[in-house]
Amino acid sequence: MKQHLLRKILYFQYVIILTLLIPQFIHATKLVPLDNQSDDYFGISASISGNYAIVGAEKDDEVDTNSGSAYIYQFHSSGWQQVTKLVPSDSANGDYFGCAVGMSGDYAIIGARYDDYTYSNSGSAYIFKRYGNQWFQETRINASDRESSDYFGQAVSISNDYAIVGAYQEDTKGSNSGAAYIFKRDGHEWIQMA
């Protein structure tokens, strides 16, 4: 049985995926996006789930300067192939969408720590879902107690029906004490639990 291990190479514009055939690694794949440009920071974040991988490019200028993007790859018999490039529907200058990524089954979560939803740099995270061969934005999630410069979305993870998002400068317990928020999927909604 093949297993894939993702190794992040930060700031070098590529990602290496190692394929594991028990008991040793036998193959390495270097991922480079089809539209790679200087200072996109492709590889700033990466995650893998089954035959899919997601890689963030937080400074990609797809929509505006440093708006960010994330790339989805799928493993086929011929190797890893780029499937699509994700950007949120409300992408804007300096959001840094792709600063953090996570993947579980048909779901991907992408952080945008500098998103200005309600307040400057309060941050957001976006859930995308795969239907067949297509990926669609399902929702944007935000902290219920968001404030300016919380940087919600700096860290993200998703597993089955749960997602967790970090906001390392949230101030509830003191200046920049930080917080993490857990969300649970209910149909197409993601409800904040903690």
C-alpha positions in Angstrom: 0.0 0.0 0.0 1.3 3.4 -1.0 1.4 6.2 1.6 2.4 9.7 0.9 4.4 11.9 3.2 4.5 15.6 2.6 7.7 17.5 3.2 7.5 21.3 3.2 10.3 23.3 1.7 9.5 26.9 2.8 10.3 29.9 0.6 11.8 27.8 -2.2 8.8 27.9 -4.5 8.3 24.2 -4.5 7.1 21.2 -2.4 8.4 17.7 -2.3 6.2 14.7 -1.8 7.8 11.4 -0.8 5.9 8.2 -1.7 6.3 5.5 0.9 6.2 1.8 0.0 6.6 0.0 3.3 9.3 -0.1 4.7 11.2 2.7 2.8 10.7 5.8 0.8 11.3 5.1 -2.9 10.2 8.2 -4.8 10.2 12.0 -4.4 8.1 14.4 -6.3 8.8 18.1 -6.6 5.6 20.2 -7.0 5.8 23.5 -8.8 2.6 25.4 -9.8 1.9 26.0 -13.5 1.8 29.8 -13.0 4.6 30.1 -10.4 6.1 33.6 -10.0 8.7 35.2 -7.8 7.7 36.0 -4.3 4.4 33.9 -4.4 5.7 32.0 -1.3 4.3 28.7 -2.8 4.9 26.1 -0.1 4.4 28.3 2.9 1.8 25.8 4.0 1.0 22.3 2.8 -1.2 19.3 3.8 -2.1 15.9 2.3 -5.1 13.6 2.6 -5.2 10.4 0.6 -4.5 11.1 -3.0 -4.9 14.8 -2.7 -2.5 17.5 -1.5 -3.0 21.3 -1.0 -0.2 23.9 -1.0 -0.6 27.5 0.0 0.9 30.5 -1.8 0.1 33.3 0.6 1.7 36.1 -1.5 0.3 35.1 -4.9 -1.1 38.1 -6.7 -3.9 36.2 -8.5 -6.6 38.7 -7.6 -4.6 41.6 -6.1 -1.2 42.2 -4.4 -0.6 39.4 -1.8 -4.2 38.3 -2.0 -2.9 34.7 -1.9 -4.1 31.3 -3.3 -3.9 27.6 -2.7 -3.3 24.8 -5.2 -4.9 21.4 -5.2 -2.9 18.4 -6.5 -4.1 14.8 -7.2 -2.1 11.7 -7.4 -2.7 9.6 -10.5 -0.8 6.6 -11.9 1.4 9.0 -13.8 2.2 11.0 -10.7 1.0 14.2 -9.0 -0.9 16.6 -11.2 -2.2 20.1 -10.4 -6.0 20.0 -10.4 -7.0 23.5 -9.6 -6.1 26.8 -8.0 -8.3 28.1 -5.2 -9.1 31.8 -4.3 -11.9 32.9 -2.1 -14.9 34.8 -3.6 -14.1 37.9 -1.6 -10.3 37.9 -2.2 -8.6 41.2 -1.6 -5.3 43.0 -1.4 -3.0 41.7 1.4 -5.3 38.9 2.7 -2.5 36.3 2.6 -5.0 33.6 1.8 -3.0 30.3 1.9 -0.9 31.2 4.9 -2.2 28.0 6.5 -3.9 25.0 4.8 -5.5 21.7 5.9 -7.2 18.8 4.2 -9.4 15.9 5.2 -11.3 13.8 2.7 -13.4 16.0 0.4 -12.8 19.1 2.5 -10.0 21.7 2.5 -9.5 24.7 4.9 -7.4 27.7 4.1 -6.5 30.5 6.4 -6.3 34.2 5.4 -4.8 35.9 8.6 -4.9 39.4 7.2 -8.5 39.3 5.9 -10.4 42.4 7.0 -13.8 40.9 7.6 -15.5 43.3 10.0 -12.2 44.5 11.5 -8.7 45.2 10.1 -6.7 42.0 10.1 -9.3 40.1 12.1 -8.7 37.2 9.8 -10.8 34.5 8.2 -10.7 30.8 7.2 -12.4 29.3 4.2 -13.8 25.8 3.7 -13.8 24.3 0.2 -15.5 21.0 -0.7 -14.8 18.7 -3.5 -17.7 17.5 -5.7 -16.5 15.0 -8.2 -13.4 16.6 -9.8 -14.4 20.2 -8.9 -13.6 22.2 -5.7 -16.1 24.9 -4.5 -16.0 27.4 -1.7 -18.6 26.2 0.9 -18.2 29.0 3.4 -16.0 31.5 5.2 -15.7 31.1 9.0 -14.8 33.7 11.5 -14.5 34.0 15.3 -17.7 35.1 17.0 -15.7 37.5 19.1 -13.3 38.7 16.4 -11.4 42.0 16.8 -8.8 43.9 14.9 -5.4 42.2 14.6 -6.5 38.8 15.9 -5.0 37.1 12.8 -7.6 34.3 12.9 -6.5 31.8 10.2 -2.8 31.8 11.0 -3.1 28.1 11.8 -5.8 25.7 10.5 -6.6 22.0 10.6 -9.5 19.9 9.6 -10.5 16.3 10.4 -13.8 14.8 9.3 -16.6 17.1 10.6 -14.3 19.3 12.8 -12.1 22.3 12.0 -9.8 24.3 14.3 -8.5 27.7 13.6 -5.8 29.6 15.5 -5.8 33.4 16.2 -2.5 33.9 17.9 -3.0 37.6 18.8 -6.5 37.3 20.2 -6.6 39.2 23.5 -9.2 37.5 25.8 -6.6 36.5 28.5 -4.3 39.4 27.9 -2.5 41.2 25.1 -1.7 38.7 22.3 -2.5 35.7 24.5 -4.1 33.9 21.6 -6.9 31.5 21.1 -8.0 28.6 19.0 -11.6 28.1 17.8 -13.3 24.7 17.0 -16.0 24.4 14.4 -18.3 21.5 13.7 -19.9 20.8 10.3 -23.7 20.7 10.3 -24.8 20.1 6.7 -23.3 23.0 4.7 -22.8 25.1 7.9 -19.8 25.2 10.1 -20.8 26.1 13.7 -18.4 27.5 16.3 -18.3 25.2 19.3 -15.5 26.7 21.3 
